[in-house]
Amino acid sequence: MRKKITQNKKTVLTRLTSFLIAGSIIAAPICAVHATPTATQKNSSASSETTQTARKDSSASTKTTQTIRKGSSTSAKTAQTTHKGSSASAKTTQTTKKSRRTSSKSSLTKITISAAGDCTLGSDIKSPASVNFYAKYREKKNPSYFLKKVKPIFKRDDMTLVNFEGTLTNRTTRAPKTFAFKGNASYLKILQKGSVESVSFANNHCRDYGEGSYRDTIKTFRKQKMPFASYGKTTIYKTKGKKIGMVAVNGLDGISSSKNYIKSGLRKLKKQKADLIIVSMHCGIERTYTPNADQKTLAHYAIDHGANLVLGHHPHVLQGIEKYKSAYIVYSLANFCFGGNTNPPDKDTMIYQQTFVFQNDKLKKTNRIKIIPCSVSSSSGINNYQPTPATGKKATKIIQRVNRYSKSLGKVSFGKNGKIRSY
């Protein structure tokens, strides 16, 4: 009887083992299908492993079943790891896209140029000795006085450019002409203290004390590290990783020669990989408010050959602004810190500002322009050689004048705040 029961037990155990083995084989592919287990499933797997340890003394068939199930659990974990890797890859892609957007924004570079008119740091020896430029310099004993009122404007830009009209020399042989200007070499500190970074030097007063006075002035510019452009001498000023090239010509010497200087100067600057090119031209007729044919010819020629901005001087009064193709022409910036006249009848002037925008090192077509109305003197009754921003009705009047002068040249006009409103 006992033998039969034992045999029956063995039969039951054998059938049970076969049943469990079959069940675990079926369970394995089912587990493998669920490749992304949840946190609960991971806990269940851990519990299953604990049960496996507790049942080490069970039958061999049970161990086999556990092994198959453990293999299934390992497959699920592998699937989970693969999914986690995919998630990390997705995050990396998102980070890369974000980096590209940041890089795109960081590649935007803005360069603001301020331009002002004639700066004559000195006087004619025939001017009234008590009120001329020399007298004011002796009185103040401080080069910072002269551009004190406009320095805050110039400090906020990336480069300030003025027209240097006169010489810096100790020579005494004056050219036989109505007006001849000279100043001491130390006067250059007036511009440097006033946050002026560059000058154009091609005009009818470059040689007021002979050819030697021209060389003396150039020597002072170089010694004091003042970037300058003068006839065939071009220059580059670097700021924010960009190269600003400059050319300066004197149209009074002839249109043909000026065109040659412009063409060769632009070619030279392009070879030097200038990002932006400004041409300064000394041309026109004094005390006239409308540009003549020579001014227009030179300005258009400069832009046709690659100039991004043209600045005009010589009339000593304001003239209009024209947009030609995609560039701007300021036909006359008038006087500024001007020692050539102790009391000019027209003291209106301005600072022209334009912001150039580079996207991925390429110059964009923008119209970010404003004019800042000024007077050549902080005193209305005399020239104290201290250009000053205008306010109130005076500022409005100057903007209206520029709008009126520009009307015949195209669509350029400015609002009450000095910002361009049409072009």
C-alpha positions in Angstrom: 0.0 0.0 0.0 2.8 2.4 1.0 4.7 1.4 -2.2 1.6 2.4 -4.3 1.3 5.7 -2.5 5.0 6.4 -3.0 4.6 5.6 -6.7 1.6 7.8 -6.9 3.5 10.7 -5.3 6.3 10.2 -7.9 3.8 10.2 -10.7 2.1 13.4 -9.4 5.5 15.1 -8.9 6.5 14.1 -12.4 3.3 15.5 -14.0 3.6 18.6 -11.8 7.1 19.2 -12.9 6.2 18.8 -16.6 3.3 21.2 -16.1 5.5 23.9 -14.5 8.2 23.5 -17.2 5.7 23.9 -19.9 4.2 26.9 -18.2 7.5 28.6 -17.8 8.5 28.1 -21.4 5.2 29.7 -22.5 5.8 32.5 -20.0 9.2 33.5 -21.3 8.2 34.9 -24.7 5.3 36.7 -23.0 7.7 38.5 -20.7 10.0 39.3 -23.6 7.2 41.1 -25.4 6.8 43.7 -22.6 10.1 45.5 -23.3 9.4 48.6 -21.2 8.6 47.5 -17.7 7.2 49.9 -15.2 8.7 50.6 -11.7 6.1 48.1 -10.3 7.3 45.4 -12.7 10.9 46.1 -11.6 9.8 45.6 -7.9 8.0 42.4 -8.8 11.1 41.1 -10.5 13.1 41.9 -7.3 10.5 40.0 -5.2 10.7 37.1 -7.6 14.5 37.0 -7.1 14.0 36.9 -3.3 11.6 34.0 -3.7 14.1 32.2 -5.8 16.7 32.5 -3.0 14.2 31.1 -0.4 13.4 28.1 -2.6 17.0 27.0 -3.2 16.3 23.7 -1.6 13.3 22.9 -3.9 13.4 20.3 -6.6 15.6 20.5 -9.7 12.5 21.1 -11.8 11.6 24.2 -9.8 15.2 25.5 -10.2 14.9 25.1 -13.9 11.6 27.0 -13.9 13.3 29.8 -11.9 16.2 30.0 -14.3 13.9 30.4 -17.3 11.9 33.1 -15.5 15.1 34.9 -14.4 16.3 34.8 -18.0 13.0 36.3 -19.0 13.4 39.0 -16.4 16.9 39.8 -17.6 15.5 40.2 -21.1 13.0 42.7 -19.8 15.8 44.6 -18.0 17.8 44.7 -21.2 14.8 46.1 -23.1 14.4 48.7 -20.3 18.0 49.8 -20.7 17.6 50.1 -24.4 14.6 52.3 -23.9 16.6 54.4 -21.4 19.4 54.8 -24.0 16.8 56.0 -26.6 15.6 58.6 -24.1 19.1 59.8 -23.5 19.6 60.1 -27.2 16.4 62.2 -27.5 17.7 64.5 -24.8 21.0 64.9 -26.6 19.1 65.8 -29.8 17.1 68.4 -27.8 20.3 69.8 -26.3 21.9 70.0 -29.7 18.9 71.9 -31.2 19.0 74.3 -28.2 22.7 74.9 -28.7 22.1 75.7 -32.4 19.5 78.2 -31.4 21.8 79.8 -28.9 24.7 79.8 -31.4 22.4 81.5 -33.9 21.6 84.2 -31.5 25.2 84.7 -30.4 26.3 85.2 -34.1 24.3 88.4 -34.3 26.7 91.4 -34.1 25.6 95.0 -34.0 28.0 97.8 -34.9 26.9 101.4 -34.2 28.8 104.2 -36.0 28.6 107.8 -35.0 29.7 110.5 -37.5 30.2 114.2 -37.0 31.3 117.1 -39.1 34.3 119.4 -39.4 36.7 119.4 -36.5 39.3 122.2 -36.8 41.6 122.1 -33.7 43.2 125.5 -34.0 42.5 128.8 -35.8 43.7 131.1 -38.5 46.4 133.3 -37.1 44.4 136.3 -38.3 41.4 135.5 -36.2 40.6 137.6 -33.1 43.2 136.5 -30.5 40.9 136.9 -27.5 38.2 134.6 -28.6 39.8 132.2 -31.1 40.5 128.5 -30.5 43.9 129.1 -29.0 42.5 131.5 -26.4 39.9 129.0 -25.3 42.5 126.2 -25.0 44.7 128.4 -22.8 41.7 129.4 -20.7 40.4 125.8 -20.1 43.8 124.1 -19.9 41.9 120.9 -20.3 41.4 119.0 -23.6 38.4 117.2 -22.2 36.4 120.5 -22.2 35.8 120.6 -25.9 33.8 117.4 -26.4 32.5 117.1 -22.9 28.8 117.5 -23.9 28.8 114.9 -26.6 31.2 112.4 -25.1 28.4 110.4 -23.4 26.9 109.8 -26.9 30.3 108.8 -28.4 31.1 106.5 -25.6 28.0 104.4 -26.2 28.8 103.6 -29.9 31.4 101.3 -31.4 33.2 103.8 -33.4 33.1 107.6 -33.8 34.4 109.2 -37.0 34.9 113.0 -37.6 36.4 115.1 -40.4 39.8 116.5 -39.4 40.1 119.9 -41.2 43.4 121.7 -40.6 46.9 120.7 -39.6 48.9 119.8 -36.5 52.2 121.5 -37.0 54.7 124.0 -35.8 55.6 125.3 -39.2 55.2 129.0 -39.8 55.1 129.4 -43.6 51.4 129.9 -44.3 49.8 129.0 -47.6 48.6 132.0 -49.6 44.8 131.5 -49.0 41.9 133.2 -47.2 41.9 130.7 -44.3 44.7 128.5 -43.1 44.4 126.4 -39.9 46.9 124.9 -37.6 47.2 123.6 -34.1 49.6 122.1 -31.7 50.2 118.3 -31.9 48.9 118.0 -28.3 45.5 119.1 -29.5 44.8 115.6 -30.8 44.0 114.7 -27.2 40.8 116.7 -27.6 39.5 114.0 -29.9 40.9 111.1 -27.9 39.5 112.4 -24.6 36.2 112.9 -26.3 35.9 109.2 -27.4 36.6 109.8 -31.1 38.2 106.7 -32.6 39.0 107.7 -36.2 39.3 110.6 -38.6 39.0 111.4 -42.3 41.8 113.6 -43.6 41.4 114.6 -47.2 40.3 118.2 -47.6 41.4 121.7 -48.8 43.1 122.4 -45.4 45.4 119.4 -45.2 48.4 121.5 -46.4 47.6 124.9 -45.0 51.3 125.3 -44.0 52.7 123.5 -47.0 53.3 119.8 -47.8 55.4 119.5 -44.6 52.3 120.3 -42.5 50.5 117.4 -44.1 53.3 115.1 -43.2 53.5 116.5 -39.7 49.8 115.8 -39.1 50.0 112.3 -40.5 53.0 111.7 -38.2 51.0 112.8 -35.2 48.1 110.5 -36.1 50.5 107.6 -36.3 52.4 108.4 -33.1 49.2 108.9 -31.1 47.6 105.8 -32.8 44.7 107.6 -34.3 43.3 105.6 -37.3 43.0 107.9 -40.3 42.1 107.7 -44.0 43.6 110.2 -46.4 43.6 110.0 -50.2 45.4 106.8 -51.1 45.9 105.9 -47.4 43.1 103.7 -46.2 42.6 102.4 -42.7 40.8 99.7 -40.8 39.4 100.0 -37.3 38.5 96.7 -35.5 35.7 96.3 -33.0 33.6 93.4 -31.9 35.5 91.1 -34.2 34.6 93.2 -37.3 36.8 95.3 -39.6 35.6 98.8 -40.5 37.4 100.1 -43.5 37.7 103.8 -44.3 38.5 105.8 -47.5 38.7 109.6 -47.6 38.8 111.8 -50.8 38.8 115.4 -51.6 36.4 116.1 -54.5 37.7 119.7 -54.8 40.9 118.3 -56.3 38.9 116.8 -59.2 36.2 114.1 -59.6 38.4 111.8 -61.7 41.2 111.6 -59.2 38.7 111.1 -56.4 37.1 108.2 -58.3 40.5 106.6 -58.7 41.2 106.9 -54.9 37.7 105.5 -54.1 38.1 102.5 -56.5 41.6 101.6 -55.5 40.8 102.1 -51.8 37.7 99.9 -51.9 39.7 97.2 -53.7 42.4 97.4 -51.1 40.0 97.1 -48.2 38.1 94.2 -49.7 41.4 92.3 -50.1 42.0 93.0 -46.4 38.5 91.5 -45.8 36.9 94.6 -44.4 33.3 93.8 -43.1 32.1 97.4 -43.5 33.4 100.3 -45.6 32.8 104.0 -45.1 33.8 106.6 -47.7 34.2 110.2 -46.6 34.1 112.9 -49.3 35.0 116.5 -49.1 33.0 118.1 -51.8 30.3 120.6 -52.7 29.9 124.4 -52.3 30.3 126.2 -49.0 27.2 127.5 -47.2 24.8 125.8 -49.6 22.0 123.5 -48.3 21.6 121.4 -51.5 24.2 118.9 -52.8 25.5 119.6 -56.3 26.1 117.3 -59.1 29.7 116.5 -58.1 28.6 115.4 -54.6 26.0 113.1 -56.1 28.3 111.6 -58.7 31.0 110.7 -56.1 28.6 109.4 -53.5 26.8 107.2 -56.0 30.1 106.0 -57.5 31.3 105.0 -54.0 28.2 102.9 -53.3 28.2 101.4 -56.8 31.7 100.1 -56.0 30.9 98.7 -52.6 30.8 101.4 -50.0 28.2 100.8 -47.2 28.0 104.5 -46.1 29.1 107.8 -47.5 29.7 110.9 -45.3 30.0 114.3 -46.8 31.9 117.5 -45.7 32.9 121.0 -46.9 29.6 123.0 -47.1 30.0 123.8 -43.3 26.1 123.6 -43.0 23.7 120.7 -43.0 22.4 119.1 -46.1 20.0 116.3 -46.8 20.3 112.5 -46.5 19.7 110.1 -49.4 19.2 106.4 -49.6 20.8 105.1 -52.7 20.3 101.4 -53.4 20.7 99.9 -50.0 23.2 102.4 -48.6 22.9 106.0 -47.1 24.6 109.2 -48.1 24.9 112.1 -45.6 25.8 114.9 -48.0 27.0 117.4 -45.4 27.5 117.0 -41.6 28.3 120.7 -41.2 30.7 122.0 -38.6 31.3 120.4 -35.3 34.2 121.3 -33.0 35.2 124.0 -35.4 38.0 126.5 -34.6 37.8 128.0 -38.0 35.1 130.6 -37.1 34.7 132.4 -33.8 31.0 133.0 -34.4 29.5 131.1 -37.4 26.0 132.4 -38.3 24.6 128.9 -38.7 25.5 126.9 -35.6 23.1 123.9 -36.4 24.8 120.6 -36.7 24.1 116.9 -35.9 25.5 113.5 -35.0 24.6 110.9 -37.5 24.3 107.4 -36.1 23.7 104.1 -37.9 23.7 100.6 -36.5 24.9 97.9 -38.9 23.8 94.3 -38.1 25.8 91.2 -39.0 24.0 87.7 -39.0 26.5 84.8 -39.3 29.2 87.3 -40.5 26.9 88.6 -43.3 25.8 92.2 -43.3 22.1 92.4 -43.2 20.0 95.1 -44.9 18.7 97.3 -42.1 17.6 100.9 -41.6 18.6 101.5 -38.0 19.4 105.2 -38.2 19.0 108.3 -36.1 20.2 111.8 -36.1 21.0 113.7 -32.9 20.5 117.5 -33.3 23.3 119.6 -31.9 24.8 123.1 -31.9 28.5 123.8 -32.6 28.6 125.8 -29.4 27.0 125.6 -25.9 26.7 129.4 -26.1 24.3 131.0 -28.6 26.1 134.3 -28.9 29.6 133.0 -29.7 31.5 129.9 -30.7 33.0 128.4 -27.5 34.0 125.3 -29.5 32.0 123.0 -27.3 29.4 121.1 -29.5 26.2 120.4 -27.5 23.1 118.3 -28.1 20.1 120.4 -28.8 16.8 120.0 -26.9 13.2 121.1 -27.1 12.1 123.4 -29.9 15.7 123.8 -31.1 16.1 120.1 -31.6 12.8 119.9 -33.4 13.8 122.7 -35.7 17.1 121.0 -36.7 15.3 117.7 -37.5 12.7 119.6 -39.6 15.5 121.2 -41.5 17.1 117.9 -42.3 13.8 116.5 -43.4 13.2 119.5 -45.7 16.6 119.2 -47.3 16.2 115.4 -47.7 12.8 115.6 -49.4 14.2 116.5 -52.8 16.6 113.5 -52.5 14.1 110.8 -51.9 11.9 109.4 -49.1 14.2 109.8 -46.1 12.7 111.5 -43.1 13.0 111.5 -39.3 10.6 111.6 -36.5 10.6 114.0 -33.5 12.9 111.5 -31.6 15.4 111.7 -34.4 14.9 108.1 -35.6 14.3 107.4 -39.2 10.6 107.0 -40.1 10.6 106.6 -43.8 13.2 105.7 -46.4 
